[in-house]
Amino acid sequence: MSKLGSICICFFVLLYPLYASASNSPPVVPKVWTAKNSVEFALLNSPDNRIALQRINMAGAAVERAKVGYYPSVDISALYGQTNNPMYSFGNILNQGNFTPSIDFNDPGRTDDLNLRAGVEYRLYNGGRDQAGVEAAEAGLARSHAEREVVHSRLAFEVVRSFQGIIQAQKLLEARTVSIAAIQASLEVARARFQAGDLLKADLLNLEVQESRASENLILATHRLELSRKVFLNLLGLQRSAVQIDLTQKYVQTIPSERSYALRPELDSYKRAEQVAVAKLEAAHGGKLPTVDGFASYQYDKGFVVDGNGDSWMAGVKVNYRIFDGHKTSADIAQAMAELSTVRAQLEKIELAMDLEVKQADLNYHQAVQRLEVTNKMVEQAEESARLSRTRFREGVILSSDLIDVEMRLTDALVRQSVASASISVASADLRRAMGLPQFEGMFKEGESK
């Protein structure tokens, strides 16, 4: 390789971490949030997602470590030493090809030796433990991917719910604002009628108390909206950012007619855990079988005190069978069988739980649809009743207490409508989550880059 090529490689190695860091930079924060871009941003920027990615990296490293048994072990070594020990000196003389019949075996003298050695070892068979270890590690990697999908599924749902929480809080604030505006308008009419002697002081005080209550409710609604925004930013992995919600964009989360939990990532995660447990049981059974190793080595010896040199090699096969290990293998098998039984019981339990979640989410969805229909009618009736009551109050036909009741019913209807409207979106999102579906069609899944 040329010197220029070596310099280029070194330069790339030095700059790659900077490139990798730049490529993993945080996504751009949208100026206006929609439900879809909120989910997409959260899946990329949330700390939970980064934690799941690191778990995948660790599982990938575990797979590479498990594959060590597929490769030979190669060693090289160098050793130089001097000695006058008869046994070692005589060995040096033999290795360096300097033996003569005149050598005094009891005192061959001082010798030195430069020993260069290269050796290779390869495990030919170990009862299938290496293969089982690789299968367990690969299943563990697949489970890490499935667990990341679990994180994505839960995070996406929470983002949608939080997004709808902001919308609901804004509608609640609007309802409280409309309520206090209506009370203040009626209060002006009441004061004018009181000055004209056409209204009792008690009726005027009732309206003033109602205005204070409406103001308090407005303060609470403002606080709720601010808190909803903070929760939303927290899910997105942001500390500070303007939260501008696009209320004009409508989205519909379609619900398949067949209700099933077959696509749930949690189910895949537990099935992968079962594969890990099966592989560990196979590895434990491998402890009852022998191991077979092949080995070969080459060495070169050079002497300087007594000039000489020589080389040699050695190769062979070693079989090892442990007759008794203090019941360790039996205990490992029993433990692995217990772990497999536990995982299978957990899998059965999680399937029952997911089936119940799907049924509950389906019921909540249908309830939310029916509730929205009812609240829409309730708001229409309450608005018409409030309009008529305000007119009759200005004409002095009804008391302030009657007007207050009507205004409270209208506010309650508007609040119920905002809750029902948000509930149907949350319920559909929860049903998609329970069925293992992404919150929005066409969104990238785990393992795909974006």
N, C-alpha and C positions, 0 to 999 in steps of 0.2 A: 504494500500500500504506500502511496506517495505521502510525502510530508504534508502537502496541502490537504489531502484527504483526511489524515489524522487530525489536523487542526480543525477541519469542518465538523468531524464527529465529536470532538471535545467541546466545541462551541455549542453544538446541538444539545449535548448532555447537560451543559450548564444552563442553557436557556429553557429547556423543556419544562422544568417546574414552574417557571414564570408563565409559559404559554398555557400550561394546564390550569394554573390559577386563574388566568384571564378567561379561559373558556368556561370555567365554572362560576363566573361572576353572577350576581343576583339578577333576576329578570327585571325588566323595566316596569315601574309602577304605572298602571293606567291612570289617566286623568279622570275618567268616568268609569265607575264600576258597574258591570252587569253580573248577573248570576253566573254566567259561563266563564267570563274572564276572571272572576273571583276564584272559582274552583281551580282553573288552570294555574293561576298565580300561586295559590296555596300549595298545590301539589308539587310545585317547583321550589318554592321558597321556604316552606315550613320547616322548622328544626326537626319535626317528626320524620319528614321525608329524608332529610340528610342522615339522621340516625339509622333509618332503615337501609339506606344505601351503604353505610359503613358496615352494617351487619351482613349485607350481601358480599361486600369485599372480604370480610373475615371468613365467610363461608367458602368463597372462591379460593382463598389461601388454604383453607382446610382441605379442599379437593386436591390442590397441588401437593400438599404435604402427604396426603394419603397415597398419591401415585408414586411416592419415592420407591416403594418396593418393586415397581416395574422396571427400574433402572439399576444397572450395576454400580457398585461402589469402587471407585478408582482412587488409589493413593500413590503418592511419590514421596520419598524421604531421602535425606542425605545425613550422614553421620561420619564424623572424623574423631579418632581417639588413639591414644598410645597406651601400652600396657606391658608389664613384664610378668603378668600372671601366666603360668605355664599353659593352662588350658586355653586361655584366650589367645595367647601368642601363637600356640601351635595351630589354632583354628585360623588365625590370620595367614600363617604361612601356607596352609593348605588352600585357602580361598584364593591366595595370590599366586599359586602355582610354583612355590619356591621350596617344596619339600625335597630333601636329600637324605640318604641313609645315615649321614654323619650327624644329624641333628640330635642333640641331647633332649630327650622328651621331658626330663625333669627340669631342665633349665634351657629352654629354647632362646632366651634372651629378650631384649626389648624389641617390640614391633609396633608399628602403627598401621592404621587402616582407614582409608576413605571408602565408605560404603554408600553406594547409590542404589536405590531400590525402587521398583515400580510394581504395584500389585493390583489385582482386580478380583472382586468377589461378587457373586450373583446368586440370589436365592431362587433356586429352581422351583421349589414347592414348599408351602408352609400351611397346608390344609385349607387353602382358600381364604385365609384371613386377610391377605392383602386385597383380594378382589372384593371381599365383603366390606372392608374398610373404605374402599373407593366408592362402592355403591351407597354406603351410609353417608359419606361426605357429599356425594352428588345429590342424594335425596335431601340432605340438609341445606344445600345450596338452593334447590328448588323450593324448599320450605321457606327460605329467607325471601325469595321472590314473592311467594304467596303471602307472606306476612307483610311485605311492603304493599301488596295490593289491599290487604286488610286495612292498613294505615290509610291508604288512599281512599278506600270506600268510606271509612268512618269520617275522615277529614272532609271529604267532599260533601257528605251529608251535613256535617256541622256547619260548613261554610254556607250551604244553601239555607239552612235553618237560621243562621245568624243574619244572612242577607234579608230573608223574609222578616226577621225580627226588626231590622231597621225600617223596612217598609211599613210594618205594622205600627212601630213607634211613631213614624212620621204621620201616618193616618190618624193615630190617636191624638197626636199633637194638633192636627188640623181640626179634629172633632172638638177638642177642648177649646181651641181658638174660636171656632164657630159658636160654641156654646156660650163662651164669655161675651162674645160680641152681641149675641142675641139677648143675653141677660142685661147687658149695659144699655142696649136700645130700649128694652122694656123698662129699665130703671129710669131712663130719661122721661119716658111717657108717664111713669108713676109719679115722678117728682113734679111734673107739670100738673098732673091731676091733683096731687096733694096740695100744691100751691093754690089750685083753684077750689079747694075744699071738696073735691069729688072722690078722695081716697083716704082711707083711714091710715093713721100713723103705723099701726101694726102691719098693714099690707106693705107699706114702704120698707119697713124694717126687714120683713121677710125677704124682699127682693135684694136688699143690701147684704143680708146674710148669704143668700144664694150666690151673689157676686163674689163674696169672699171665698166660698167653697169652690167656685169655678176657677178663681185665681190660684187657689192651692192645687187644684187638679192640673192646671196648666203648668205650674212649676214642676210637679211630679212627672208629667208627660215629657217636659223638656229634659229633665234629668234621665228619664228612661231612654230617650233617644240618644243622649250622649253616652250612656253606659253601653247601649247596643253597638254603637260605633267602636267603642274601645274593645269590646269582645270580638267584633269583626276583625279589627286590625291584629288582635292577638292571634287569631286563627291563621291569618295570612303571614305571620312571622314578622310583623311590622310594629314598631313602637310609636312612631308619629307619622301621620300622613293625612291629607285631606280626604274625607270620605264623601264623595259625590255619587249618589246612586242614580242610575238611569231608570226613571219610572216609566218612560215611554215605550221601552222595549219589552214586548211580551214574549214569553217563552212557554211552551207546552211540553211537559215531560210525559211522553207516551208510556202507557202501561200495557204490556202484553196480556192477552186474555188468559194465558195459562200461568197460574201462580205456582212457582217452583223455586226452591233454594239451591238447585243443582249447580248454579254458576257462582255460588258464594265462595270467595277466596278462603274463608275460614275452613270450609270443607276440604278444599285442596290442601291447606296447611296441615290439617290433621291426617289426611291420607299420606302426605309426605312424611309426617312423623311416624306413621305406621311402617312405611318403607325403611326408615332409619332403624326402627326397633327390630324389624325382620333381619336386616343386614347385620345388626349387632348380635343377634341370636346365632346367625350363621358363623360369624367370627368366633363366638364363644365355643361353638361345636368344633371349630377348627383346632382348638387347643388340645383335642384328643388325638390329633394326627401328627405324624412326624414332620420334620423339616429337612429339606435337602438343599445344600449349598454347593456351588461350584467355585473354585478359586484357582488363581494362577499368579505367579510372580516371577520377576526377573531381577537379578542383582549383579552389580559390578563392584569389584574390590580392587583398590590400588594402594600399594605400599610405597613409602618413601624411605624409611629407615633401612629396610631390607627391600631393595627395589624389586617389584614384581606386580603382576596384575592378573586378574582372572574374572570370569563371569559364570553364572549358574542360573538355573530356572527350576521352578517347581509348579506342578499343577495337579489337581485332583478333585474329588467329590467327597463331601462330608454329609453323613446322614445322622440326625439326632432324634431320638425318641425318648421322651420323658415318661418313665414308667409310673412314677408317683410324684405328685406335686402338692401333697397336703390337702387334697380336695379343692384346690383353687379353681380348676376348670369346672368342676361340678357346681361350685358356688357361682361362677360367672354365668353358666348356663341357666341356673335357677333365677338369677337376678335379671338376665336378659328376657327370660320367659315372663317374669312378673311385669317388666316394663312393657313388653308387647301387649299383655293382657290389659294393662292400665290404659295404654293408648287406644286400644280397640273399644274399651268401655267409654273413654272420653269421646271417641268418635261417635259412638251411639248416642251419648248424651247430647253432644253438640247438634246432631241431626234432629233430635227431638226439639231442642231449643230453637233451631232455625225454622223448623216447620211451624212452631208456635209463633215466632216472630212474623213470618209471612202472613199467617192468618190474622194476627192482631193488626198488622200494618194494613191489610186489605180492609178489615172492618173500620179502622180509623179513616181510611181514604173514603169509603162510601159514606161514613158519618159526616165527614167534612163537606162532601158534595151536597148532601141533603141539608146540612146546617147553613151553607151559603145560600141556598135557594130560599130558606125560611127567613134569614136575616135580610136578604134583599127586599122581600115583601114587607118585612117589619120596618125597614128604613122608609120605604115609600109611604106607608101608612103613618109613621111618626112624623115625617116631614109635612104631610098634608094636614095632620092634626095640629102641628105646631103653627103652621101658617094661619089656619082658621082661628086658633086660640089667641094668637098675637093680635089679629084684627079685632076680635071680640073684646080683648083686654083694653085696646085703645078706645073702643066704643063704650067701655065701662060695663060690659055685660057679665064678665066673669071676674072672680077674685084673683088676687096675686098668687094665692096658694094653688089655685087650679092651673095657672100659667106655669108655675114652678114645676108642678108635677109633669106637665106636658113637655117642658124643656128637658127635664131629667130623663123622660122616656126617649126623647129624640137622641140625646147624647148617648144613652145606654144602647140604643139601636145602632148608632154609628160605630160605637166601640165594638159591639158584637159583630158588625159587618166586617170591620177591619181584621178582627181576630179570625173570623171564619175564612176571609179571603186569604190570609197568610197560612191558615191551618191547612187548606186544601193543597197549597204548594208544598208545605212541609210534609204532609201526609203522602203525597205522590213521591216526593224525594225519599221518604223513609221506606216506601214500598219498593222502590227501585233498589235501594240499598239492601233490603231484606231479600230481594231476588238475585242479588249479585250483579246488578247492571250498573254501568257508569251513569252518573247523573245526567250527562248529555251525550247524545249520539255523536259518534265521530271523534270523541275525545281520545287522546293517546292513552294507551294502557301501560302498565308496568313493563319495563324492559325496552320500551321504545324511546328513542331520543326525540327531543323537541327543542 
